[in-house]
Amino acid sequence: MSRTQQLEHKGKTIFYMDFSNTAHASEIRDIMTESVQYIRTQPPCSVLTISNVTGMRFSNEIKELFNEFLKDNKPYIKASAVIGLNGLQLIFNGLLKLTGRHINVFNSTEEAKEWLVNSD
């Protein structure tokens, strides 16, 4: 079962990545590999993304995976949102500093979709 999908919202495509309830680097790596196949085939600065990290467990290995993933995707991303951070806020803030990315945090997918389609 795929953990990525393209959502349509108000005429725009949003790429959704579901990292929820993952705890192992291998699971996360699989989602990232699938995501890269879409993201890195799009024009520069064009992709809108939502990452759902609800219930995800972090380790140093997973932090490093996200560090590379965020940095390498940066040229393709127009705007990004994340939902489900809760207790992961400190780790997330550190990743943003390391990668130079700006990603807004939301409580729900609907809030994130609304912000993304209005991020022009």
Legacy VTK file of the C-alpha trace (Angstrom):
# vtk DataFile Version 3.0
C-alpha trace
ASCII
DATASET POLYDATA
POINTS 120 float
0.000 0.000 0.000
1.417 3.334 -1.048
2.095 5.965 1.570
2.275 8.761 -0.971
-0.409 10.289 -3.113
-1.275 13.306 -5.169
-4.161 15.298 -3.721
-6.147 17.834 -5.721
-7.290 20.908 -3.827
-8.792 23.982 -5.482
-7.227 23.121 -8.811
-3.723 22.525 -7.455
-1.819 19.293 -6.936
-0.385 18.613 -3.477
1.999 15.720 -2.905
1.110 13.952 0.364
3.634 11.797 2.238
2.344 9.637 5.088
5.120 8.919 7.601
2.554 8.414 10.383
3.193 5.690 12.945
6.518 4.676 11.437
9.355 3.710 13.731
11.998 2.085 11.545
14.425 3.732 9.154
13.637 1.117 6.493
9.940 2.126 6.429
10.839 5.792 6.189
13.463 5.157 3.509
10.823 3.348 1.400
8.444 6.326 1.650
11.259 8.721 0.777
12.300 6.629 -2.244
8.733 6.653 -3.531
8.498 10.412 -2.898
11.729 11.183 -4.724
10.397 9.418 -7.831
7.670 12.072 -8.010
9.271 15.192 -6.527
12.493 15.152 -8.516
10.723 14.762 -11.847
8.822 18.028 -11.384
9.964 21.490 -12.497
12.080 23.483 -10.033
10.193 25.381 -7.341
6.839 23.833 -8.287
5.926 21.110 -5.782
3.524 21.619 -2.876
3.943 18.971 -0.150
2.315 17.786 3.055
4.162 15.391 5.364
2.142 13.593 8.019
4.454 12.622 10.909
1.736 11.779 13.460
3.025 9.098 15.835
6.359 8.786 14.021
9.383 7.809 16.109
12.704 9.561 15.602
16.220 8.210 15.940
19.566 9.625 14.858
19.426 7.477 11.720
15.944 8.772 10.851
17.054 12.346 11.550
19.909 11.903 9.058
17.542 10.448 6.452
15.284 13.493 6.776
18.249 15.855 6.682
19.354 14.495 3.279
15.800 14.168 1.972
14.899 17.779 2.796
18.144 19.221 1.438
18.065 17.252 -1.809
14.404 18.093 -2.497
14.787 21.816 -1.822
15.202 22.895 -5.488
11.851 21.304 -6.436
9.707 22.562 -3.553
7.479 25.609 -3.779
5.929 25.221 -0.310
5.795 22.519 2.352
3.599 21.783 5.316
3.836 19.217 8.076
1.129 17.851 10.354
1.340 15.765 13.520
4.545 17.148 15.040
3.476 17.275 18.698
6.596 16.356 20.714
8.900 16.363 17.691
9.056 20.161 17.399
12.657 20.489 18.668
13.995 17.867 16.259
12.019 19.454 13.441
13.394 22.935 14.174
16.925 21.527 14.104
16.323 19.888 10.715
15.041 23.144 9.278
18.189 24.946 10.391
20.433 22.266 8.897
18.616 22.105 5.578
17.713 25.759 5.092
14.096 24.800 4.414
10.988 26.663 5.531
8.128 24.326 6.359
4.935 25.461 8.073
3.354 23.360 10.814
-0.392 22.661 10.958
-2.817 20.654 13.077
-4.725 19.100 10.176
-4.422 18.145 6.534
-7.234 20.554 5.637
-5.432 23.520 7.228
-2.210 22.548 5.440
-3.970 22.215 2.060
-5.589 25.642 2.415
-2.277 27.295 3.262
-0.447 25.533 0.423
-2.894 26.531 -2.321
-2.685 30.142 -1.130
1.111 30.174 -0.804
1.691 32.031 -4.085
LINES 1 121
120 0 1 2 3 4 5 6 7 8 9 10 11 12 13 14 15 16 17 18 19 20 21 22 23 24 25 26 27 28 29 30 31 32 33 34 35 36 37 38 39 40 41 42 43 44 45 46 47 48 49 50 51 52 53 54 55 56 57 58 59 60 61 62 63 64 65 66 67 68 69 70 71 72 73 74 75 76 77 78 79 80 81 82 83 84 85 86 87 88 89 90 91 92 93 94 95 96 97 98 99 100 101 102 103 104 105 106 107 108 109 110 111 112 113 114 115 116 117 118 119
